[in-house]
């Protein structure tokens, strides 16, 4: 899909506003894809980033064919309408095409601003296994799941509170009775890892056509990369994000090479960079999916110093933040009874991983509190 084909879909997003705002953004792509394809991919990446700067929420990803975006799967809830763009700079360096553009976006006053709260729930990232390990034979890339998980963790760190990386796969069994199941994965997570969110997934496609020696000698064979992820809330069992991502890019290594997927040379290849761009999109989607969540903390104990809650600065909690009380009782594994109260408590001290709260009103001073009760942030 050409960039000119992409622009009209943005024009239809929102009606015109009274004035335009300019946003500067950058995009890059490997020149090994071909100059025209690389320029198209870098341009679309920069335009998407400009819309994200304007307040768009990118929740799904287009498919990619030979490094170029294709299909109609992108889902952007924008804060404005992309009207025009100007390329300010374009450079070819170290096998990369990099361009900088300025996008003209008309804001829409009727659209509600995106969530921008400080709360960053703890997240555990579980390792992504290969669904079909035999597909890793070409290149001997059986460690790709470990490398991809580590790379995604790097991209996630600026936007989420990444607390734990599990060396094994942990998922929720939704086949168990009770919808959405007994949350066996996330319940274990909540009890043992002290993380609220679980990000799990599986690399379900790294296939490629083996071809004959002539094709391998004179062309870069295309290779698939497919990754399915699930982001779930361990307290509610809610699936915040469930998405399949797919890309295809030239495999520039020889047929019998043993590729070291943990090294930079792999991530600088056309295939590695295509996968890396996909991981950047996943990191943005995960950040967006958790940005509107209300903070929920557990009461650890009550003493003369105040109420001890298991959320602190690492989760974005600051002195002055207010919470209401929720009584939670487990009826049996997977089943809970919850009773909300209007009593409010205010954070007096915020430490790295815990906070001290005090009653904020008379009702809060008189209410009975026990360990296991929860506190929900007041927006």
N, C-alpha and C positions, 0 to 999 in steps of 0.2 A: 504494500500500500504506500503510495507516494505521500509526501508531506502535504501536498495540495489537496489530496483526498482526505487527509486527517482534519484539516482546518474547518471545512464546512460543518463537521459534526460538533465542533466546539461552538460555532456560530449559533447553533440551535439551542444551546444550553439555557440561556437566559436572555431576557429582553434588554435593550439598550438602556444605559444609565446616562446621567447628565455629564459626566466627565470621565476621563480615562486616567489610569495609573500605569506607570512603566515599571517593569520588574526585570532585573538582570539575572541571567541564569547561564550555566555552562553545561556542555554535553561532550561526551567523548565516545570513541569507538575504535576498534583495531582496524588498521588499514589493510590487514590481510583479508578482510571481507570484500575488498574491492573499494576503490575511491568513492564511487557513487553510493553504494550500499552503506559504507561507513559514514558518509556525510548525512544520509537520510536518518540513520540510527542516532547519531549524535544530535541532530536537529530535533528529532522527536523527543529525545531524552531531555534536552534543554527546555523545550516548550512545556513538557509535563511538569518539570521542576518549577517553571515560572507559575503555572497554575496552582501548584502546591503552595508556593509562597503567597499567592493571593488568597489562600484559604481553602483550596480544593481538598477533597478527601478522596484519595486513590485507593479503592478497595478491591479491584481485580486487575488482572494483567492480561495484555494481549499475547497471543501466540507469536512466536518469532520463527521466521523461515530464512535460513542462511544468514542470520544476523539481522534481518530486516523485520520490523513489526508488520504483522498481517492480521487479518480478521477484524471482527467488530466486538471484541470481548472486553475492551477497556471500559471501566465504570468510574467516571469522575463526577463527583458532586461538587460543582464549582461555586465560588463566591462571585464570579463575574464571567464575562464573555471575552474570549481571545479574539481581538480584531485584527492585529497586525504584528509583525516582528521585524527587527533589523539586526542583521549579523554584524557585530562590532569587530570581531577578530576570528581568524581561522588559521590554525597552525598544524603542520605535520611534523611530529617529533617522536623519535624512539618507537616507531611503528604504530603510533597513535594519531588519530585526527582529533583535534580539540578545537571547539568553537565556543565563542561567547556571543550571546544575543541579548537584545532588549525587547521584551514583549509588551504590547499595548493591550491592557485588559480593562474592560469597562466594569466597574464594581456594581453590585446589586444590593441596594439597601434593604430589600425585603428578605434576603437570605440571612438566617441566624448565624452568628459567628461560630466557628468550630470550637470545640472544647479546648481549653488551655489551662486546666487545673494543674496544681503542683503535685498531686498524688501520683506516685509511681509504685504500683503494686509489685511485690517481689515476683520474679519470674524464674522458673526452672526450665532449662533447655535440655531436652532429651536427645541422645544421639540418633541421627538418621541412618538406618540400615539400608542396604541394597536389597530391594525386593527380589531381584533376579541377579544373584552374584555372578552367574555364568556370563552375564553381559560385560563384566569387567575384565574378561580374558584379554581382549585387545588393549594393550597398554599396561596390563597387570594392575589395574586401578581398583583393586579390592578395598583399599583404604579410602576411597573417595568419600564415603559417608562420614568418616571421622574428620577429614579435611574440610568438607562442606559445613559441617556443624561448627567447627572452630572458626571458619571464615564468617559465618552468619553471626556468631557471638560477637565478633569484632564490630560488625555493622550495627548490631542491636545496642551495644553498650552506651552510645551517646543518648539514646532515646528511651531506654527502659531500665528498670532496676533488676539487672541480671544477677541473681544470687547464686545459682548453682548450675553446673553443667554435669549431667549424669553420663557416666561412661557406657551406659546400656540404654536400651529402649524402654520407655515407660508410657503406656497408653491406657486409655479408659476402655473397659469392656462394655460396650453398649448392648451386648446380647444378654446381659444379666437381667433378671426381672426388675421392673420398675423403670419407667422412663424418666431421666436418661440413664438408667442402670444404677448400680451402686457406686458408680464413680470410683472404681477400685484404683485406677491410676492416680487421680487427683486427690482422693481421700488419703492415700498413703503419702502423697506429696505434702498435703496440708499438715499431716501429723509429724512427719519426719524431717522435711526440708524447710518448713516455715516459709514457703512460697505460696502465694495465692494463685498464680497463673502457671499453667503447664503448656509448653509449646513442644509438640511432638510431631513426627512426620516420617515419611519413607520416600526414598529415591526409587521411583517405580519404573524408570526408563533411562538407560544409557546405551541403548542399542545403536548399531550401525551396520550398514551393508558391507560385508567383508570385501566384495568386489574381487577383480583379478589384479595381477601384478602391474599391468599397464596403467590401470586407474590409480593405483597407489603411487606409482612412480611419477606420473605427470599431473595429478590433481590432488587437492586436499579433500578427502572423503568427509561427507557430513556425518555428524553424530548427534543423537538426541540427548536431551537432559530433561527429565520430568521429576518434579518434586511435589508431593501432596503434604500439606501441613494442617494441623488442628491446634487452635489456641482455645483453652477452656479455663473457666473460673472454678477453682477447687471448692469455693464456698457455696456456690449456687448450682454448679453442674452445667452452667450455660456455655455453649460453644460461641465464643466471641468471633472466631474466624475459622472458616473451613474452606480451603482453596487449593486448587491444582494449578501448578505453574509449569509451563513447557517452553523449551527453546531448542533450537537446532543450530549448530555452527560447525565450520570446517574443523576437522581433526588433523592438525598439521604435523603430527608425529609419524614416524615410520611404522610399518605394520607390525614389526616385531620388537619395537622399542619398549623398555620398561620405564614407564612414566612415573616420576616422583611427585605425587599430587600435593605433598606438603611443602614443596619448594616454590619459590617465586617464579621460576621459569615456566611452570605449568600455568600459574595464574596470569602470566603475561601473554600466554598463547591466545589465539582467537577463541578457542573453546573455553579456556579458563576465564577470559574476560566476559564472554557471553553469560557463563554461569554466574560470575560475580555481579553483573548488572541485574540478573534475576534475583540474587540474594539481597541486593540493595532495595529492590522493590518489595520483597518480603519484609524486610526490616521496617520500611515505611508503613506497610499495611498493619504490621503488629503494633507499631507505635500508635497509629490512628485508632486501632481497635480497642486499646486500653486507655485512651486519652479521656474518655467521658465517664470512667468508672468512679463510683463513690468509694471513699476510703472506708474499709471495715476492719476494725482491730479487735483483738481478743483481750479481755481483762485477765491479767495474770494474778493480781492480788489487790487488796485494799488495805491501806495502813494509815497511820497518822499523817504521813507525808503526802498522801493522796492516792489516786487510783493509778495502778501501773498497767499500761497498755503496750502491746507488743509491736507497735509501729513508732518509728522515729524519723530523724532527718533523712535517712537513706530512702524512706518512702515519701519524702516531701512534706512531712508534718512539721509545723512551726508553732511556737507559742501564740496563743490567741485563737487557734483553730477550735471550732465547736463540734461536739458530737452528741448524738442522742443514744439512749440505751436500748438494746434489744436483748431480751431474755431468750436464750436458746437451750432447749432440752432435747437430748437424743432419746427417741422412743425405742428404737432398735437400729442396728447398723443400716445407714442409708436413709433413715426417716427421722425428721426433726420437727419439733414444735417451736414456733417463734412468736414472741409477744413484744410489740413495740411500745415504747414509752415516749412521752413528749419531754421528759426531763432532759436538761442539757448539761453538758460538762465541757469545760474549757481547758485547753492544754496550757499548763504552767511552765513545764520544762520539756525540751525536746533533745534527746540524745541520739546517738547513731542508730540504734535499733530498738529503742523504747522511749516512751513519753510518760510524764506524770500529769494527771488531770485533777481538777478540783470541781465541785458542784458549781453550776452557774446560776441556779435558782433554788427556791425553797423546795420544790418538788424533788429536785435532784438530791438535796440534803436528807430527805426523808425516805428515799427509795432504798429497798434492800438489794444489795449487789453481791453476787457470788462469782468465783472464778469460773470461766466458761461462758459468761455473758459477753455480749459483743457491743461495740460502739460504732455507730455509723455517722459519717461526716455530714454536717449541715451545709448545704450549698448556698 
